[in-house]
Amino acid sequence: MLMHQAAITLKKISRLSGYSVSTVSKALNDKKDMSTETRETILNIAKKYNYVPNYYAIALRKQQTKTLAVIIPHSSEQFYGDLLSEIQNMTPSLFGAKLTDSH
């Protein structure tokens, strides 16, 4: 039975790396005001634990969701299925896509 592993946070990366949460955040956001060694240490930990930015926390902090809403007519045509698939493939991970039909 697989256990659900909790997502790693900036605080956990901070504890594991020995650097402050602020430094961890800067490294993960590609700020240049730190040594290469510090950045690599933090990025390696983030990669090891599959760090993924919290979309909702970012949206809350920036007061911006960057959400794309697509409403298509209810249809069994393959075109719309292909269109939705391409939109999902093209949207970056920090760009929420809400896809639905109008039925």
N, CA, C and O atoms as a GROMACS GRO file, in nm:
protein
  412
    1MET      N    1   0.084  -0.118   0.000
    1MET     CA    2   0.000   0.000   0.000
    1MET      C    3   0.089   0.125   0.000
    1MET      O    4   0.178   0.137   0.083
    2LEU      N    5   0.065   0.214  -0.090
    2LEU     CA    6   0.145   0.335  -0.100
    2LEU      C    7   0.094   0.440  -0.002
    2LEU      O    8  -0.026   0.462   0.010
    3MET      N    9   0.185   0.503   0.067
    3MET     CA   10   0.150   0.610   0.159
    3MET      C   11   0.166   0.743   0.085
    3MET      O   12   0.258   0.761   0.007
    4HIS      N   13   0.075   0.834   0.111
    4HIS     CA   14   0.083   0.967   0.050
    4HIS      C   15   0.190   1.047   0.124
    4HIS      O   16   0.181   1.066   0.245
    5GLN      N   17   0.288   1.094   0.050
    5GLN     CA   18   0.396   1.173   0.110
    5GLN      C   19   0.358   1.320   0.103
    5GLN      O   20   0.319   1.371  -0.002
    6ALA      N   21   0.370   1.387   0.216
    6ALA     CA   22   0.338   1.530   0.222
    6ALA      C   23   0.434   1.608   0.132
    6ALA      O   24   0.551   1.574   0.120
    7ALA      N   25   0.381   1.711   0.071
    7ALA     CA   26   0.462   1.795  -0.016
    7ALA      C   27   0.568   1.868   0.066
    7ALA      O   28   0.544   1.907   0.180
    8ILE      N   29   0.684   1.884   0.007
    8ILE     CA   30   0.791   1.956   0.076
    8ILE      C   31   0.764   2.106   0.064
    8ILE      O   32   0.716   2.154  -0.038
    9THR      N   33   0.794   2.177   0.170
    9THR     CA   34   0.770   2.321   0.175
    9THR      C   35   0.902   2.396   0.180
    9THR      O   36   1.009   2.336   0.195
   10LEU      N   37   0.894   2.529   0.166
   10LEU     CA   38   1.014   2.611   0.178
   10LEU      C   39   1.077   2.593   0.316
   10LEU      O   40   1.200   2.587   0.328
   11LYS      N   41   0.993   2.584   0.420
   11LYS     CA   42   1.046   2.567   0.556
   11LYS      C   43   1.122   2.436   0.570
   11LYS      O   44   1.227   2.432   0.634
   12LYS      N   45   1.070   2.329   0.511
   12LYS     CA   46   1.139   2.200   0.519
   12LYS      C   47   1.271   2.204   0.442
   12LYS      O   48   1.372   2.151   0.489
   13ILE      N   49   1.270   2.266   0.325
   13ILE     CA   50   1.395   2.280   0.249
   13ILE      C   51   1.493   2.365   0.328
   13ILE      O   52   1.613   2.336   0.328
   14SER      N   53   1.444   2.467   0.394
   14SER     CA   54   1.528   2.553   0.478
   14SER      C   55   1.594   2.471   0.588
   14SER      O   56   1.715   2.481   0.609
   15ARG      N   57   1.515   2.390   0.656
   15ARG     CA   58   1.570   2.306   0.764
   15ARG      C   59   1.673   2.207   0.712
   15ARG      O   60   1.779   2.190   0.771
   16LEU      N   61   1.641   2.142   0.600
   16LEU     CA   62   1.732   2.042   0.544
   16LEU      C   63   1.862   2.103   0.492
   16LEU      O   64   1.968   2.041   0.501
   17SER      N   65   1.853   2.222   0.437
   17SER     CA   66   1.971   2.285   0.377
   17SER      C   67   2.054   2.366   0.476
   17SER      O   68   2.173   2.387   0.455
   18GLY      N   69   1.989   2.412   0.584
   18GLY     CA   70   2.058   2.497   0.679
   18GLY      C   71   2.055   2.644   0.641
   18GLY      O   72   2.118   2.727   0.706
   19TYR      N   73   1.982   2.677   0.535
   19TYR     CA   74   1.970   2.816   0.492
   19TYR      C   75   1.834   2.871   0.533
   19TYR      O   76   1.741   2.795   0.560
   20SER      N   77   1.822   3.002   0.537
   20SER     CA   78   1.696   3.066   0.576
   20SER      C   79   1.588   3.043   0.469
   20SER      O   80   1.619   3.014   0.354
   21VAL      N   81   1.464   3.058   0.510
   21VAL     CA   82   1.352   3.046   0.416
   21VAL      C   83   1.367   3.149   0.305
   21VAL      O   84   1.336   3.121   0.189
   22SER      N   85   1.413   3.268   0.340
   22SER     CA   86   1.434   3.374   0.242
   22SER      C   87   1.536   3.333   0.136
   22SER      O   88   1.515   3.354   0.016
   23THR      N   89   1.646   3.274   0.181
   23THR     CA   90   1.751   3.229   0.088
   23THR      C   91   1.698   3.117   0.000
   23THR      O   92   1.726   3.114  -0.120
   24VAL      N   93   1.623   3.024   0.058
   24VAL     CA   94   1.564   2.915  -0.019
   24VAL      C   95   1.470   2.971  -0.126
   24VAL      O   96   1.475   2.929  -0.242
   25SER      N   97   1.387   3.065  -0.088
   25SER     CA   98   1.295   3.127  -0.183
   25SER      C   99   1.370   3.194  -0.297
   25SER      O  100   1.333   3.181  -0.414
   26LYS      N  101   1.476   3.266  -0.264
   26LYS     CA  102   1.556   3.333  -0.367
   26LYS      C  103   1.618   3.232  -0.463
   26LYS      O  104   1.619   3.254  -0.584
   27ALA      N  105   1.669   3.122  -0.410
   27ALA     CA  106   1.730   3.020  -0.495
   27ALA      C  107   1.627   2.957  -0.589
   27ALA      O  108   1.654   2.936  -0.707
   28LEU      N  109   1.510   2.927  -0.535
   28LEU     CA  110   1.405   2.864  -0.616
   28LEU      C  111   1.344   2.958  -0.717
   28LEU      O  112   1.284   2.915  -0.816
   29ASN      N  113   1.358   3.089  -0.694
   29ASN     CA  114   1.307   3.189  -0.787
   29ASN      C  115   1.417   3.249  -0.874
   29ASN      O  116   1.398   3.352  -0.938
   30ASP      N  117   1.533   3.182  -0.875
   30ASP     CA  118   1.645   3.216  -0.962
   30ASP      C  119   1.700   3.357  -0.942
   30ASP      O  120   1.740   3.423  -1.038
   31LYS      N  121   1.701   3.403  -0.817
   31LYS     CA  122   1.766   3.531  -0.785
   31LYS      C  123   1.917   3.507  -0.783
   31LYS      O  124   1.962   3.399  -0.745
   32LYS      N  125   1.992   3.605  -0.822
   32LYS     CA  126   2.136   3.586  -0.842
   32LYS      C  127   2.224   3.627  -0.724
   32LYS      O  128   2.346   3.618  -0.733
   33ASP      N  129   2.165   3.672  -0.613
   33ASP     CA  130   2.246   3.726  -0.504
   33ASP      C  131   2.288   3.620  -0.401
   33ASP      O  132   2.270   3.638  -0.281
   34MET      N  133   2.345   3.507  -0.451
   34MET     CA  134   2.399   3.404  -0.362
   34MET      C  135   2.504   3.326  -0.438
   34MET      O  136   2.515   3.334  -0.560
   35SER      N  137   2.582   3.250  -0.363
   35SER     CA  138   2.687   3.172  -0.427
   35SER      C  139   2.628   3.056  -0.506
   35SER      O  140   2.517   3.010  -0.479
   36THR      N  141   2.704   3.010  -0.603
   36THR     CA  142   2.662   2.896  -0.683
   36THR      C  143   2.645   2.773  -0.595
   36THR      O  144   2.553   2.694  -0.616
   37GLU      N  145   2.733   2.756  -0.498
   37GLU     CA  146   2.726   2.642  -0.407
   37GLU      C  147   2.595   2.642  -0.327
   37GLU      O  148   2.530   2.539  -0.314
   38THR      N  149   2.558   2.758  -0.275
   38THR     CA  150   2.433   2.771  -0.199
   38THR      C  151   2.314   2.736  -0.287
   38THR      O  152   2.228   2.658  -0.248
   39ARG      N  153   2.310   2.795  -0.405
   39ARG     CA  154   2.200   2.770  -0.498
   39ARG      C  155   2.191   2.621  -0.533
   39ARG      O  156   2.082   2.563  -0.530
   40GLU      N  157   2.303   2.560  -0.566
   40GLU     CA  158   2.303   2.418  -0.604
   40GLU      C  159   2.258   2.328  -0.490
   40GLU      O  160   2.186   2.231  -0.512
   41THR      N  161   2.301   2.359  -0.367
   41THR     CA  162   2.259   2.281  -0.251
   41THR      C  163   2.108   2.284  -0.237
   41THR      O  164   2.044   2.180  -0.221
   42ILE      N  165   2.051   2.403  -0.244
   42ILE     CA  166   1.906   2.419  -0.229
   42ILE      C  167   1.831   2.353  -0.344
   42ILE      O  168   1.733   2.282  -0.321
   43LEU      N  169   1.876   2.374  -0.466
   43LEU     CA  170   1.808   2.315  -0.582
   43LEU      C  171   1.816   2.163  -0.581
   43LEU      O  172   1.722   2.096  -0.622
   44ASN      N  173   1.927   2.108  -0.534
   44ASN     CA  174   1.940   1.962  -0.525
   44ASN      C  175   1.842   1.904  -0.424
   44ASN      O  176   1.781   1.799  -0.449
   45ILE      N  177   1.825   1.971  -0.311
   45ILE     CA  178   1.728   1.926  -0.211
   45ILE      C  179   1.587   1.935  -0.267
   45ILE      O  180   1.506   1.843  -0.252
   46ALA      N  181   1.557   2.047  -0.333
   46ALA     CA  182   1.424   2.065  -0.392
   46ALA      C  183   1.396   1.956  -0.495
   46ALA      O  184   1.285   1.902  -0.500
   47LYS      N  185   1.494   1.923  -0.575
   47LYS     CA  186   1.477   1.818  -0.676
   47LYS      C  187   1.460   1.681  -0.611
   47LYS      O  188   1.375   1.602  -0.651
   48LYS      N  189   1.542   1.654  -0.511
   48LYS     CA  190   1.537   1.524  -0.441
   48LYS      C  191   1.399   1.498  -0.382
   48LYS      O  192   1.350   1.385  -0.386
   49TYR      N  193   1.337   1.601  -0.328
   49TYR     CA  194   1.207   1.587  -0.263
   49TYR      C  195   1.090   1.630  -0.352
   49TYR      O  196   0.978   1.648  -0.304
   50ASN      N  197   1.118   1.646  -0.482
   50ASN     CA  198   1.013   1.681  -0.580
   50ASN      C  199   0.935   1.807  -0.541
   50ASN      O  200   0.812   1.808  -0.542
   51TYR      N  201   1.008   1.912  -0.508
   51TYR     CA  202   0.943   2.039  -0.472
   51TYR      C  203   0.862   2.093  -0.590
   51TYR      O  204   0.911   2.098  -0.703
   52VAL      N  205   0.740   2.132  -0.561
   52VAL     CA  206   0.652   2.198  -0.659
   52VAL      C  207   0.597   2.323  -0.592
   52VAL      O  208   0.543   2.314  -0.482
   53PRO      N  209   0.610   2.439  -0.655
   53PRO     CA  210   0.557   2.561  -0.594
   53PRO      C  211   0.408   2.548  -0.567
   53PRO      O  212   0.335   2.484  -0.643
   54ASN      N  213   0.362   2.608  -0.458
   54ASN     CA  214   0.221   2.606  -0.422
   54ASN      C  215   0.150   2.715  -0.502
   54ASN      O  216   0.162   2.834  -0.471
   55TYR      N  217   0.076   2.673  -0.603
   55TYR     CA  218   0.008   2.766  -0.692
   55TYR      C  219  -0.083   2.861  -0.615
   55TYR      O  220  -0.088   2.981  -0.643
   56TYR      N  221  -0.155   2.807  -0.517
   56TYR     CA  222  -0.252   2.888  -0.443
   56TYR      C  223  -0.183   2.991  -0.354
   56TYR      O  224  -0.231   3.103  -0.340
   57ALA      N  225  -0.071   2.955  -0.295
   57ALA     CA  226   0.004   3.050  -0.212
   57ALA      C  227   0.060   3.163  -0.298
   57ALA      O  228   0.059   3.279  -0.258
   58ILE      N  229   0.110   3.129  -0.415
   58ILE     CA  230   0.163   3.230  -0.506
   58ILE      C  231   0.052   3.325  -0.551
   58ILE      O  232   0.070   3.447  -0.553
   59ALA      N  233  -0.063   3.269  -0.586
   59ALA     CA  234  -0.176   3.351  -0.630
   59ALA      C  235  -0.223   3.443  -0.518
   59ALA      O  236  -0.256   3.559  -0.542
   60LEU      N  237  -0.226   3.391  -0.396
   60LEU     CA  238  -0.268   3.472  -0.281
   60LEU      C  239  -0.170   3.585  -0.256
   60LEU      O  240  -0.211   3.699  -0.234
   61ARG      N  241  -0.040   3.554  -0.261
   61ARG     CA  242   0.061   3.656  -0.235
   61ARG      C  243   0.061   3.765  -0.343
   61ARG      O  244   0.075   3.883  -0.312
   62LYS      N  245   0.045   3.724  -0.468
   62LYS     CA  246   0.049   3.820  -0.578
   62LYS      C  247  -0.087   3.882  -0.609
   62LYS      O  248  -0.096   3.974  -0.690
   63GLN      N  249  -0.192   3.830  -0.545
   63GLN     CA  250  -0.328   3.877  -0.571
   63GLN      C  251  -0.361   3.865  -0.720
   63GLN      O  252  -0.424   3.952  -0.779
   64GLN      N  253  -0.317   3.754  -0.778
   64GLN     CA  254  -0.336   3.731  -0.921
   64GLN      C  255  -0.335   3.580  -0.945
   64GLN      O  256  -0.241   3.512  -0.903
   65THR      N  257  -0.438   3.528  -1.011
   65THR     CA  258  -0.445   3.383  -1.029
   65THR      C  259  -0.385   3.333  -1.160
   65THR      O  260  -0.350   3.216  -1.169
   66LYS      N  261  -0.374   3.418  -1.259
   66LYS     CA  262  -0.325   3.375  -1.390
   66LYS      C  263  -0.399   3.250  -1.436
   66LYS      O  264  -0.339   3.147  -1.467
   67THR      N  265  -0.529   3.261  -1.441
   67THR     CA  266  -0.614   3.149  -1.480
   67THR      C  267  -0.672   3.172  -1.618
   67THR      O  268  -0.719   3.281  -1.650
   68LEU      N  269  -0.668   3.070  -1.698
   68LEU     CA  270  -0.726   3.073  -1.831
   68LEU      C  271  -0.854   2.991  -1.827
   68LEU      O  272  -0.851   2.873  -1.793
   69ALA      N  273  -0.966   3.052  -1.860
   69ALA     CA  274  -1.094   2.980  -1.864
   69ALA      C  275  -1.133   2.959  -2.010
   69ALA      O  276  -1.130   3.052  -2.091
   70VAL      N  277  -1.169   2.837  -2.042
   70VAL     CA  278  -1.211   2.804  -2.178
   70VAL      C  279  -1.347   2.737  -2.170
   70VAL      O  280  -1.363   2.634  -2.104
   71ILE      N  281  -1.443   2.795  -2.238
   71ILE     CA  282  -1.577   2.735  -2.244
   71ILE      C  283  -1.605   2.702  -2.390
   71ILE      O  284  -1.602   2.789  -2.477
   72ILE      N  285  -1.632   2.576  -2.414
   72ILE     CA  286  -1.661   2.533  -2.551
   72ILE      C  287  -1.804   2.481  -2.558
   72ILE      O  288  -1.861   2.442  -2.456
   73PRO      N  289  -1.861   2.480  -2.677
   73PRO     CA  290  -1.996   2.425  -2.689
   73PRO      C  291  -1.995   2.275  -2.662
   73PRO      O  292  -1.898   2.206  -2.693
   74HIS      N  293  -2.104   2.225  -2.604
   74HIS     CA  294  -2.115   2.081  -2.581
   74HIS      C  295  -2.123   2.013  -2.717
   74HIS      O  296  -2.215   2.038  -2.795
   75SER      N  297  -2.027   1.928  -2.744
   75SER     CA  298  -2.022   1.866  -2.875
   75SER      C  299  -1.942   1.738  -2.867
   75SER      O  300  -1.853   1.723  -2.783
   76SER      N  301  -1.973   1.646  -2.954
   76SER     CA  302  -1.896   1.522  -2.960
   76SER      C  303  -1.789   1.529  -3.068
   76SER      O  304  -1.723   1.429  -3.097
   77GLU      N  305  -1.771   1.646  -3.128
   77GLU     CA  306  -1.671   1.661  -3.234
   77GLU      C  307  -1.530   1.646  -3.177
   77GLU      O  308  -1.499   1.700  -3.070
   78GLN      N  309  -1.446   1.575  -3.248
   78GLN     CA  310  -1.308   1.550  -3.206
   78GLN      C  311  -1.228   1.680  -3.195
   78GLN      O  312  -1.136   1.690  -3.114
   79PHE      N  313  -1.263   1.779  -3.277
   79PHE     CA  314  -1.191   1.907  -3.278
   79PHE      C  315  -1.181   1.966  -3.138
   79PHE      O  316  -1.074   2.011  -3.097
   80TYR      N  317  -1.292   1.967  -3.064
   80TYR     CA  318  -1.293   2.030  -2.932
   80TYR      C  319  -1.210   1.951  -2.831
   80TYR      O  320  -1.144   2.009  -2.745
   81GLY      N  321  -1.212   1.820  -2.842
   81GLY     CA  322  -1.128   1.738  -2.756
   81GLY      C  323  -0.980   1.765  -2.782
   81GLY      O  324  -0.901   1.778  -2.689
   82ASP      N  325  -0.945   1.772  -2.910
   82ASP     CA  326  -0.806   1.803  -2.947
   82ASP      C  327  -0.766   1.942  -2.900
   82ASP      O  328  -0.655   1.963  -2.852
   83LEU      N  329  -0.858   2.037  -2.915
   83LEU     CA  330  -0.831   2.175  -2.872
   83LEU      C  331  -0.803   2.180  -2.722
   83LEU      O  332  -0.706   2.242  -2.680
   84LEU      N  333  -0.888   2.115  -2.642
   84LEU     CA  334  -0.868   2.115  -2.497
   84LEU      C  335  -0.737   2.047  -2.458
   84LEU      O  336  -0.668   2.093  -2.368
   85SER      N  337  -0.703   1.939  -2.526
   85SER     CA  338  -0.577   1.870  -2.498
   85SER      C  339  -0.458   1.961  -2.525
   85SER      O  340  -0.364   1.966  -2.445
   86GLU      N  341  -0.461   2.031  -2.636
   86GLU     CA  342  -0.351   2.122  -2.670
   86GLU      C  343  -0.341   2.237  -2.571
   86GLU      O  344  -0.230   2.276  -2.533
   87ILE      N  345  -0.453   2.291  -2.528
   87ILE     CA  346  -0.450   2.400  -2.430
   87ILE      C  347  -0.388   2.350  -2.300
   87ILE      O  348  -0.305   2.420  -2.241
   88GLN      N  349  -0.426   2.231  -2.256
   88GLN     CA  350  -0.368   2.176  -2.133
   88GLN      C  351  -0.217   2.155  -2.149
   88GLN      O  352  -0.142   2.180  -2.055
   89ASN      N  353  -0.174   2.108  -2.265
   89ASN     CA  354  -0.031   2.086  -2.289
   89ASN      C  355   0.048   2.216  -2.295
   89ASN      O  356   0.166   2.218  -2.259
   90MET      N  357  -0.015   2.323  -2.340
   90MET     CA  358   0.055   2.450  -2.359
   90MET      C  359   0.060   2.536  -2.234
   90MET      O  360   0.144   2.625  -2.225
   91THR      N  361  -0.028   2.512  -2.138
   91THR     CA  362  -0.031   2.599  -2.020
   91THR      C  363   0.080   2.559  -1.924
   91THR      O  364   0.090   2.442  -1.886
   92PRO      N  365   0.164   2.654  -1.886
   92PRO     CA  366   0.271   2.625  -1.791
   92PRO      C  367   0.216   2.584  -1.656
   92PRO      O  368   0.098   2.606  -1.627
   93SER      N  369   0.300   2.524  -1.573
   93SER     CA  370   0.256   2.471  -1.444
   93SER      C  371   0.201   2.578  -1.350
   93SER      O  372   0.119   2.546  -1.263
   94LEU      N  373   0.243   2.702  -1.365
   94LEU     CA  374   0.192   2.807  -1.276
   94LEU      C  375   0.080   2.888  -1.341
   94LEU      O  376   0.050   3.000  -1.299
   95PHE      N  377   0.021   2.832  -1.441
   95PHE     CA  378  -0.089   2.898  -1.511
   95PHE      C  379  -0.207   2.803  -1.506
   95PHE      O  380  -0.210   2.704  -1.580
   96GLY      N  381  -0.304   2.831  -1.421
   96GLY     CA  382  -0.417   2.741  -1.404
   96GLY      C  383  -0.508   2.744  -1.525
   96GLY      O  384  -0.539   2.851  -1.578
   97ALA      N  385  -0.551   2.628  -1.568
   97ALA     CA  386  -0.644   2.619  -1.681
   97ALA      C  387  -0.773   2.556  -1.632
   97ALA      O  388  -0.772   2.447  -1.575
   98LYS      N  389  -0.884   2.624  -1.654
   98LYS     CA  390  -1.015   2.572  -1.619
   98LYS      C  391  -1.087   2.542  -1.750
   98LYS      O  392  -1.122   2.632  -1.826
   99LEU      N  393  -1.108   2.416  -1.776
   99LEU     CA  394  -1.165   2.375  -1.903
   99LEU      C  395  -1.300   2.308  -1.879
   99LEU      O  396  -1.311   2.219  -1.795
  100THR      N  397  -1.401   2.351  -1.952
  100THR     CA  398  -1.534   2.294  -1.936
  100THR      C  399  -1.614   2.312  -2.064
  100THR      O  400  -1.578   2.390  -2.152
  101ASP      N  401  -1.724   2.239  -2.073
  101ASP     CA  402  -1.813   2.263  -2.186
  101ASP      C  403  -1.935   2.340  -2.137
  101ASP      O  404  -1.957   2.353  -2.017
  102SER      N  405  -2.013   2.392  -2.229
  102SER     CA  406  -2.123   2.481  -2.192
  102SER      C  407  -2.253   2.406  -2.164
  102SER      O  408  -2.358   2.469  -2.148
  103HIS      N  409  -2.249   2.276  -2.158
  103HIS     CA  410  -2.370   2.197  -2.134
  103HIS      C  411  -2.403   2.193  -1.986
  103HIS      O  412  -2.502   2.131  -1.947
   0.00000   0.00000   0.00000
